[in-house]
Structures are given as structure tokens and as C-alpha cells.
Amino acid sequence: MAREWVNWSGSLRFTPERIETPDSEQAVAAIVQRAAEQGRTVRVAGRGHSSSPLVQTDDTLASLERLQGIESVDTAAHEATIRAGMTLQDAGEALFEAGLAMHNLGDVNVQQVIGGISTGTHGTGRKLPCLSAMLVGGRMVIGSGEVIEFTEEQPPGFLQAARVGLGVLGIITSLRLRLLPAYKLHRQEWCTDVRHCLDHLDELVARNRNFDFYWYPRSDEVKLRTWNLPGEEPGDLPYATLVEDRTDWAHRIITKKRTIRFDEMEYGIPAEAGVRCFLQVRRRMKDVYRKYVGWRLLYRTVAPDDACLSIAHGCETVTISVHHNAGLPFEDFFRGIEPILRDHEGRPHWGKKHTLRAEDLRPLYPQWDVFLQARQHTDPQGVFLTPYLRELLGVPVSEQARAAAFAGR
Ligand SMILES: Cc1cc2nc3c(=O)[nH]c(=O)nc-3n(C[C@H](O)[C@H](O)[C@H](O)COP(=O)(O)OP(=O)(O)OC[C@H]3O[C@@H](n4cnc5c(N)ncnc54)[C@H](O)[C@@H]3O)c2cc1C
């Protein structure tokens, strides 16, 4: 029976014709094959933490939540293969048992690993790339329903497309991850003000393994957060008050639980433009939105990588995100801030609110066409494409898709 699907923030609701929860790769393949034969589409969802309509569909929505567990571990190579339904939290604990850990995490760990990877989810740290950089291979059900394997070498260049794949190349059923030996981090949080934060920003970014800051728009207060390997902390900050001080294994201490729901817009911009862009966003928030927006702004750093659609593709990146309470109208606020982020060559986070479409996006990604070619290769009929995704990527309805849809009727 059709039932409504709602994302985490509640800003996205739709009723797919059916929701499938396959319990094997074979079952995933059968769902895709049936859709291909009928000229229908399939979207795959992770934990519904994206608020852009990537998974929205009138047809079949699949969830791989029943594909759980670690398939294999190569301790010497620091690699492991996991099934696609695992969340960051569950994978973090299971990998820890095997003495391994991810190089970084974002703010929460409730997403699926593949859900996070597929939108270029990132944490913070000048030398730490998006989570997608962990992906070094896997298995994927492509548009015909066939299963392919991919590695760092084969098919050539495919991994760079698959790393931030938006679920349009195919449905990944297992993921090979390159990891680190398990490690601890010392987390510290400090309160100060915008002036002190900006005066010391370069050294905070350079000297801490992970560093970010929150600015609270109704005041000049700033929360600095640092995470370092124990013994490698750069020292006290005389201009800030220490308010949190804990050490634990990385997978337990990078993230926090978020209970208050929100909608968010986040853009990545070239690192050298970070402060200039922040100051302009701050000015506009104070001038126009302060009365009704109390949510903080988050400023992070991401290392460059080679994924075709990564927010940090080939570029040291700063990300700036703005938030608004779930349920409150966010559109005016986000639309008022977005042009500033775009003026700084901003690339939007694929899983958060933004208004860009193919014609705006293509110039931002040097490997855009490489991604589209890979997509065309794995799904020429467009089984994984919805009208939104066709517009987002600039993929018109092909003759093949038209013919398949016709045959299915
Ligand atoms: C509270 C909160 C905190 C967040 N913190 C951060 C943060 O710190 N940093 C950051 O960068 N982002 C952050 N995000 C954004 C979030 O990480 C992304 O939106 C992420 O993609 C959500 O993962 P998910 O498992 O919910 O997947 P979904 O949102 O359900 O899906 C995301 C994408 O993954 C694809 N996908 C899912 N499964 C598969 C599969 N098996 N094969 C192929 N494709 C697949 C989907 O088709 C879709 O395109 C946050 C979001 C929230 C709500």
C-alpha cells in the first residue's frame, strides 16, 4: 500500500507508488530490472537526512536498510567492505571492533555511510576530504539490473564519478572503504567573539586536526570547536573560555546528537574567499534576517579531492552553512543568502537546500561531463532519474527512455 515518506526535517513529503526494502543484492537487482522493463524509475534512499529532493519519486523508493554488516576486513591494508544499509554509527562501532576508523565524520552519525558518501558529506579539517574519499570500490546494480564491480582502477575513472554519485549511476550494494587504524581525539569547545575568532582563524585552521566555528547571529558570540590527536593539541587559547573538554575514540567524539530539527543550506567556496564571504553573509544576516533568524552559522574547512561532483573537487574549500528551525519558512532567508555564496564561486551541498540547476552547476565542476558520461554508461534509459534529477543534471528524456516508458504501458 502507498504510504507517505517524510525526510528528517519534514520539509520534503511524497508518496511513492511503493517502498521496497530488499534483503539481498539479488532482490535489489530484481527491483531495478522490473522498473527497466516497465519504463519506470527507482530511487534509493538512505536515512532521509537530505532535504533536497534527491530521493523524491512517484515510482519505487528503495531502502537498503536490511543489508547490514561487514563483509570483509583487510587489517594490513586498513580496508573493509561493508553492506550498503549500515549507518555511520553502526559501521563506526563495527569497524572499531576490527581496529579501524573513518578519517572523519560530519556533525551527526545517523546517516547511512553510502547516503553520506553519495552527497559529498564532509566534516571539518584542512587536510581531511569528504567522506566519499574513503570509497575505493564496491558493487553496484546498474540501470539494466546487472551487477557490476568497481575498483580504483576499473572501469577507468569510474570511481571518481561513483564517489559522489547522488544515486544516479546505480544502487550501491556494498562499499569498500579505505580507513585508518582506530584513533582517539581530544575534543575541546571554546567561547569567544567574532573578532578574536577571525584574528586567529588562520592559525586555528592550520594547527588543529579538525577545527570549525559557529557564529550566533543575535550576538557576536562564537563557539570554536577543535579535535586533535591526544598530545598534538596546539595549546590553550588565551582569548577564549574552554567550555567542553573530552577525549574518546574518534567515531564516538566527532559527532553529536541533534534533537532540534532544522533545514539547512550549505555552500563550499574556495578557501581563500572564506572570510570575505563569511563577513558578507554575516552583514546580510544582521541587516535583514536577525529579527527572525536565531540559528547559528557554521564555518568549516574541507581538503581537496578528485570526485567529479565533490564540493571540494580540486580546491581547498571552506563551507558556510545557515540553518532555520524545521517548520518555519526558510525560503526568503536562504534565497537572500544564496547569491552571496554563489558570488564566491560557491558549490551547493547536494543534500541541502539550494536553487541551482544544470546550467548553473556545470561551470562549477571541471569533471561535470565525465560524471554525465559515466551516468549515461550505467543507466542510458534513466531508470534512476526523476524529473528533478533530469533538470538538476541537464539530462533530457532520451528516445530509449521514451520507448521503454511506452512499452511499459
Ligand atoms: C542533522 C543533520 C546533520 C547533518 N550534518 C552534516 C554534516 O556535518 N556534513 C555534511 O556534509 N552534511 C551533513 N548533513 C547532510 C547529510 O549528511 C546528507 O544529506 C546525507 O546525504 C544524508 O544521508 P542519508 O543516509 O540520510 O541519505 P539520503 O538523504 O536518504 O540520500 C542521500 C543520497 O544518497 C543516495 N543513496 C542512498 N543509498 C544509496 C545506495 N545504496 N546507492 C547509491 N546511492 C544511494 C540517495 O539516492 C541520495 O541521492 C546533515 C544532515 C542533517 C539532517
The ligand as a Tripos MOL2 file, in Angstrom:
@<TRIPOS>MOLECULE
LIG
   53    58     1     0     0
SMALL
NO_CHARGES

@<TRIPOS>ATOM
      1 C1         21.0250   16.7090   11.3610 C.3       1 LIG1
      2 C2         21.8470   16.6700   10.1050 C.ar      1 LIG1
      3 C3         23.2230   16.8350   10.1870 C.ar      1 LIG1
      4 C4         23.9950   16.8190    9.0320 C.ar      1 LIG1
      5 N1         25.3390   17.0310    9.1400 N.ar      1 LIG1
      6 C5         26.1080   17.1020    8.0240 C.ar      1 LIG1
      7 C6         27.4950   17.3830    8.1090 C.ar      1 LIG1
      8 O1         28.0580   17.5550    9.1910 O.2       1 LIG1
      9 N2         28.1870   17.4660    6.9580 N.ar      1 LIG1
     10 C7         27.6110   17.3240    5.7350 C.ar      1 LIG1
     11 O2         28.2970   17.4510    4.7280 O.2       1 LIG1
     12 N3         26.2880   17.0260    5.6300 N.ar      1 LIG1
     13 C8         25.5460   16.9080    6.7320 C.ar      1 LIG1
     14 N4         24.2040   16.6210    6.6350 N.ar      1 LIG1
     15 C9         23.6730   16.2430    5.3170 C.3       1 LIG1
     16 C10        23.6450   14.7120    5.1920 C.3       1 LIG1
     17 O3         24.8580   14.1320    5.5920 O.3       1 LIG1
     18 C11        23.3900   14.3130    3.7290 C.3       1 LIG1
     19 O4         22.1990   14.8730    3.2790 O.3       1 LIG1
     20 C12        23.3980   12.7960    3.5370 C.3       1 LIG1
     21 O5         23.3860   12.5270    2.1620 O.3       1 LIG1
     22 C13        22.2170   12.0980    4.2090 C.3       1 LIG1
     23 O6         22.4250   10.7080    4.1970 O.3       1 LIG1
     24 P1         21.1970    9.6930    4.2830 P.3       1 LIG1
     25 O7         21.7390    8.3500    4.6990 O.co2     1 LIG1
     26 O8         20.1120   10.2650    5.0780 O.co2     1 LIG1
     27 O9         20.7970    9.5400    2.7430 O.3       1 LIG1
     28 P2         19.5590   10.1820    1.9390 P.3       1 LIG1
     29 O10        19.4810   11.6250    2.2860 O.co2     1 LIG1
     30 O11        18.3670    9.3500    2.1310 O.co2     1 LIG1
     31 O12        20.1000   10.0260    0.4380 O.3       1 LIG1
     32 C14        21.1890   10.7950    0.0180 C.3       1 LIG1
     33 C15        21.6520   10.3470   -1.3740 C.3       1 LIG1
     34 O13        22.2680    9.0610   -1.2770 O.3       1 LIG1
     35 C16        21.7710    8.2410   -2.3290 C.3       1 LIG1
     36 N5         21.8550    6.8400   -1.8980 N.ar      1 LIG1
     37 C17        21.3440    6.3030   -0.7700 C.ar      1 LIG1
     38 N6         21.5960    4.9650   -0.7350 N.ar      1 LIG1
     39 C18        22.2820    4.6800   -1.8650 C.ar      1 LIG1
     40 C19        22.8120    3.4730   -2.4190 C.ar      1 LIG1
     41 N7         22.6980    2.3030   -1.7920 N.pl3     1 LIG1
     42 N8         23.4440    3.5340   -3.6100 N.ar      1 LIG1
     43 C20        23.5740    4.7100   -4.2780 C.ar      1 LIG1
     44 N9         23.0860    5.8860   -3.8000 N.ar      1 LIG1
     45 C21        22.4480    5.8670   -2.6130 C.ar      1 LIG1
     46 C22        20.3250    8.7180   -2.4960 C.3       1 LIG1
     47 O14        19.7850    8.3090   -3.7120 O.3       1 LIG1
     48 C23        20.5090   10.2170   -2.3820 C.3       1 LIG1
     49 O15        20.9090   10.7570   -3.6220 O.3       1 LIG1
     50 C24        23.4000   16.6310    7.7560 C.ar      1 LIG1
     51 C25        22.0070   16.4720    7.6650 C.ar      1 LIG1
     52 C26        21.2360   16.5010    8.8280 C.ar      1 LIG1
     53 C27        19.7610   16.3740    8.7180 C.3       1 LIG1
@<TRIPOS>BOND
     1     1     2 1
     2     2     3 ar
     3     2    52 ar
     4     3     4 ar
     5     4     5 ar
     6     4    50 ar
     7     5     6 ar
     8     6     7 ar
     9     6    13 1
    10     7     8 2
    11     7     9 ar
    12     9    10 ar
    13    10    11 2
    14    10    12 ar
    15    12    13 ar
    16    13    14 ar
    17    14    15 1
    18    14    50 ar
    19    15    16 1
    20    16    17 1
    21    16    18 1
    22    18    19 1
    23    18    20 1
    24    20    21 1
    25    20    22 1
    26    22    23 1
    27    23    24 1
    28    24    25 2
    29    24    26 1
    30    24    27 1
    31    27    28 1
    32    28    29 2
    33    28    30 1
    34    28    31 1
    35    31    32 1
    36    32    33 1
    37    33    34 1
    38    33    48 1
    39    34    35 1
    40    35    36 1
    41    35    46 1
    42    36    37 ar
    43    36    45 ar
    44    37    38 ar
    45    38    39 ar
    46    39    40 ar
    47    39    45 ar
    48    40    41 1
    49    40    42 ar
    50    42    43 ar
    51    43    44 ar
    52    44    45 ar
    53    46    47 1
    54    46    48 1
    55    48    49 1
    56    50    51 ar
    57    51    52 ar
    58    52    53 1
@<TRIPOS>SUBSTRUCTURE
     1 LIG1         1 GROUP 0 **** ****
